[in-house]
Amino acid sequence: MSVAKKEYKRITVKTLVDMKANGEKISMLTAYDYTMAKIVDGAGIDVILVGDSASNVMAGHETTLPITLDEMIYHASSVIRAVNRALVVVDLPFGSYQSDPKEALRSAIRIMKESGGHAVKLEGGKETKDSIKRILNAGIPVMGHLGLTPQSIYKFGTYTVRAKEEQEAEQLLEDAKM
């Protein structure tokens, strides 16, 4: 439940910026379907993530990689129908944004138009910078995801804490500032 100092009727990106500026805590949970989203939103959670982890949790896949853009839109649409207050962030799935910034924008637009989501989330730092700029320039809020990046499971070989070594830690900080 949000420990916001004031009650917010609808959480927006501006609301989150204001909450951060005021030192208020921001709560976030994941939901993949109508029922869970109804419970999470009703509890006063500020942000609901429709994560690509639906691939594991809902479909039983070993990784997040198999979930498609169409499936993410389906899950996000179900969540959106349940929500009255929370900001809903939808994961861009593996393969929907890595190839080039134009593809990333097309995918983000589909998520927003077809699901009604409020923002998109994608993994990566400097390698996704141009895609993030393109999506933001189209008026779509973006949540970045650094560190443990499940879409890179085969690159790293495991789900493990990243940036333990100084060089990787420096790169993580550089990516975060970007």
Secondary structure, DSSP 4 states (H G I P E B T S, - for coil): ----SS--SS--HHHHHHHHHTT----EEE--SHHHHHHHHHTT-SEEEE-TTHHHHTT--SSSTT--HHHHHHHHHHHHHH-SSSEEEEEPPTTSSSS-HHHHHHHHHHHHHHH--SEEEEE-SGGGHHHHHHHHHTT--EEEE-SS-GGGHHHHSS------SHHHHHHHHHHHH-
